[in-house]
Structure formats: structure tokens, C-alpha cells
């Protein structure tokens, strides 16, 4: 394959990495595996535009993106729109999409896995046409990210510390709002504290990422209006990977979800793949089955297919 790698030098792990050495190693690993590969180290503010320019070329088979969840989400959107394959180097804090793809979280090991791997097709989500690979959320999560963004941090540990402080702030001051929703043939109005819509349902893990990105449906989650103690209980259940058992949480699966916020505040926010954005009054969320080409470990596609067959028999 003819590939270009874009490494966000301002993203997470790369901030403390010798990027000249990493760039050289990446080129060596991919070329040794038979690829035509060029690596580029880019500042965070320039990485999206650089990937967009490359993806428009007609001689490129794929892009390899290294950075945090924001960089990877942007790269996935570009790959989806242009039809090229995406390779993921997990250099961020949570690396949720990489976890769903079953990639190693070590940035050096991932080079070998991608270079010797295979191309598979997975689902990607969209909210009013904007792509997301992990989730769209409003309420608790958006308020936490807004609080976190108000703190100063310069490292992965610093970001995690800021997130912890923000979480305590949200526990003390949870939001409440109305939403009209339509999903899976159900249409209702609810008063809630949180909404999350994920690209395929979350697995039973504390970080809330999908175990399988080929299910062809969205996970749709809403939490009833919560007081501080209720938020704390929900956080504990999430950390235990058992949030579905929380009686304050509604869980649905559907290929499409429509949301309407009848009393939308002017400065209300949502979060898409970790990025804080203005919340629109009406949001249509869809899953696009098998429309994103991704580079994965050799044998991953067959393994996921076997697991899906076993789960279907169990049901």
C-alpha cells in the first residue's frame, strides 16, 4: 500500500517521545513490510489540514494517524469521506477507538502490527453528518469536559488529574434538561441528566468503548435526573463496567436516533469523540455499517466474526 503517516507531536504520548527517532522507525517498519510509506510529524493545529490534503490525492491507499482521540476521530472522518484506509497509532490519553480495534496501546508495537496487518471494514457513526468513531454525548459528560477544559495541563497525567477534578465538580452540580427522542420505534419526552449515543453498544469495560464495531447499530443511553449521590453511584457502576445494571439508566440499541432539545440553552454543549462542541436543537444520529476501512492486526477480522457467531448462538 502507498501510505502517509501523520504524527501529532502535541498529542499525549508524542509530547515526551523522540519524534525524529519515531519517524525514522515508522518508515523503516512499514517499508520493510513492503509498503510505500512516508512519515510526517505535524503540529496539532496543522494535522487535520495536512491529512485532508493527502487524502485528496489519487495515489494514496491510506493514512496512518498518530495522536489522541481527537486526531484519530478527525482522521477517521477524512478516511470515511475519501474511501482510503485508516491506520491508528494510539498516542492519546484514553485511545478508545484503538481499544475497540484491538490494537496494542504501545506506540512502538503498533507500528509492526499495522505494517504486517490487514484491512477490515468497520462501522462509523454520524451526528447531523459529522462523523464520530466513539460517541456523542450531552449533559454530564459535556459538563465534565467543559470543567476540565478550564484547567491547565501539559501531559497525559495532567489531563487525567484535570478530568478527576472535573468529575468531582459535576458530581456536586449535575445538569438536568428535557429531550424528545425517537429510536427503535419509540418516541418519548424525558427529563434527564445525561445522554450518550455510541458507535455500536459499549462493552462491559470501565472505559466504555465498543467491543465490536461491526454490529450495525448505535448504543443509546440516558440517565434520569440525578442528585450528587446518584451521580456518584453511576460513576462507581461505570468504573465496574456494570452501568447497565444502574436503575437510573435507560439502554436501547437502534440504527438511528433522533434528538430534539425543546429548551436548549444558548451556550449548551455536546461532546463528540472528546471534543466539546455547541449542541444543536435537533440532532440526527446514524450508524454507517462497514463504511470505514481500517488497518488491524492480521487475523482480527476472522476473530471478530467468530466471536459474533458464538454470541448469536448464545442469544
N, C-alpha and C positions, 0 to 999 in steps of 0.2 A: 504493500500500500504506500501511497505518497501521503505523508503526514507532516503536519506542522505542530510543534508543541509550544504552548503559551504558558509561561510560569509567572504568576503574580507575585513579585518579590515582596509585596506588602502584606501578603496573606499568611496568617498563622505561623506554621512551621517554617516557611521560607524566610521569615524575618531573622531567624537565627541559623540559617543554612548558608554554607559557602556556595553561592549561586553559580559562580563560574565552574566550580567542580561538578555541581549537579547538572548543569547544562551539558558539559563535556561527557559525563557518564550517560545521560539520556541519549545523546546522539550515538554513542558507542553501542549501547544495548540494542537500540532499535535497528541500527544499521547491521549489526552482527546477526540479527534475526531476519535480515533480508528486506527491510523497509527502506524507502527513500525518506529520510527524516531530517528535519531542521528544527532546532530549538531556539526559542526567543524568550528572553527574560524581560518582562514588561512591568512598569509601574501600575499600581492598582487603578489609577484614573484612566489609563490608556488601554487596559487589557481587553475590554469589550469591543472597542472600535477596531483594535488590531485583529481580533478573531472574526469580526464581521467582514473586514476586507479580505481576509484569507479565504473565508467560506464562499465568497462570491467567485473565486477563481474556478475555472472549469477543469483544472488539472489536479485538484485536491480530493483525496478519498476520505480524509478525516482530520479532525483536530484533537489534540491531546491538551487538556486544560488542567493546570495545577493551581490550586488556591483553596479558599474557603467555600462554604456553601453558596454564597452569593456569586462568586466567579463561576462555579460549576453550574448553577442554575442558568446564568446568562449564556454559558457555552452550550447547554442543552437546548435552550430556545433557538440559538443560531443553527445548531445541527439539525434540529427538527424542521426548521423552515427551509433549509437548503438541501436536506437529504444526505448530508455527509455523516460519517460515523464519529462517535464521541468517545475519547479515552479520558478517564478521570484519575487525576493524581490527588489524593486526599491530604491537602496541606492546611486544612482549616481546624476549627475547634471541635465540632461535632461530626463532620463528614458523614452525614446521614444518607446521602444518595450512594456514596461508596459502600456503606454498610449494606444497603439494600442490594447492591450489585455483587456483594460477597467478595469485594476486593480487599487485599491486605491494607492496613492503615499505616504501614511504614512506607514513606515516600520512595525509598530506595528499592524495596522489594516490589513495589507496584510496577516499576519500570519493566522488570523482567516478565511479570505476569501479563501486562498489556502487550508487550512485544511478541510474546510467544502464544498469545491467546487467540480468541475467535470473536467474530462479530455476531451479536444477537440483537433481537428486536424486543423492546420493552414499551410499556405504556408511558404516556406523559399526560399531565393534566393541564387545563387552561381555565383562567378566570377572566371573563369578558375578552377572550382572545389572547391574553397574556399567559405564557407558558409557566408551569411550575412542575418540579420533579418530586417535591416532598409534600408541602401542604400550604393551604390558605387558612388563615385564622383571624378571628376578631374577638374582642373582649379581653379576657385575662391575659392571653399571650401578647396581644398588641400593646396592652398597658405595660407589661413587664419589659418588652423591648424598648418602649419609649422611655421608661425609667432608666434602663441600662444605658441607653444612648446618651443619657445626661451625665454619666460618669466618664472619667478619663482612664483609658487603659492602653498599654502598648504591647501586650504579649497575650499569648493564649491563656496563661494563668490569670493575668489581669482581667481578661474578658470573662472568665469563669467566676472570678470574685465579684465582678460587677453584676453578673447575672444573678448570683446568690443574693446580693444586696437588693436588687430589683425585685426578686421573688418575694422577699420579706415585705417590701413595700406594697406589693399587690395583695398579699395576704391580709394586710392591715386595711386596704382600701380597694375591695373588689368592685368591678363595674357591674351595672345592670342595664339592659336595654331590650327593646322589643324587636322581633324579627318575624316576618311572614316567610314560610318556606314551602317549597314543593319538591318532593323527592320520592321516587318509587311509588307513585300513585297516591301519595299522602300530601294533603295541603292543610297547613295549620298556621296559627299565630302563637308564638311562645314568648314569654318573658324569661330572659336567660342572662347568664354571666359570661358564657364562652361559647364560641362556635369554632370547629375545626373541620376542614374538608381535606382529605389526604389522597394522594395518588396511589390508589389501592389501600385496603384497610391496614391499619397498624398491626404489627405482630405483637407477641407477648414479650415485650422488652421494655426496659426502663426508659430508653431514649425515644421511643415512639417513632419507629420507622417501619416501612413495609418489608415483610419477609419475602414477598413475591410481587414483582412489578409486571406480571402478565395476567392478572386476574380480570382485567377489563371493567373495573368498577371503582368508584370513589368510596372512601370511608367517610361517613358523615356523623359528626359527634357534636352534641350540645349539652351544656351543663345548666341546670336550673339556677335561679338566683341564689347566690351563696353569701353567707356571712364569713368572717375570718376563720372560724373553726371549720366550716365546711370546705373552704379553700385549702386549708392545711391538710384535711383528710384526703382531699383529691390529690394533692401533691404526693402524699405518702403512698396512695394507691398507684399513682403513675410510676413512682420510683420502684415499686414492687412488681410493675408490669401487670397490674390487676385492676386498672381503672374501669374496665367494663363491668366489674362487679359493684362499682360505686352506684348507689341508688339515685344519685343526683345526675347521672349521665345517661343520655339517650344515644343509642347507637343504631345507625342504619347503613345500608350499602345500596348504592344506586349508580348508574352510568352518568346521571346528570342531576344537578341540584340547582334550584333557583332560589335566591335570597332577595328579600326586599326589607329595607330598614325604614319603617314609616316615620320615625322620629330621629332621623340622622342628625347628629351634631355637626356643625361646620368643620371642626377640626378632628373628627373621628378618624381613626387609623385602622388598617389591617396589616397583616404580615404575610408576605409570600416568600417562602424559602429563606426566611430570616431577615428579609428587607422590609422596613417599615414604610408603608405607602398610604396615601389618602384612601379612605373607604368610600366606595361609590354606593349610592342609594339602592341600586339594583345590580346584582351580580349573578351571572350565569356561569356555573362551573361544569366542565365536561371532562371525561376521560377519553383519550385517543389511543385505542388499543394497538399496540405493536408499531407505533409510528416513529419511535425514536431508535435509531441504530446506535448500539453501544459496544465497546470493546470490553470483553470479560475474560476471566480465566478459562483456559481450554477445558471443555467438559462441563462448564457451568450450565449451559442451556439444557443439556440432556439431564443433568441432575435436578434442575428445577422442574422439568417436565415429569420426571419420575415421582418427585415429591407431590406434584399436583395430582397425579393419577392415584397415588396412595391416599391422599386426603379426600378425593372424590369417593373412593371406595368406602372410606371410613364414615363419610356422611351418609 
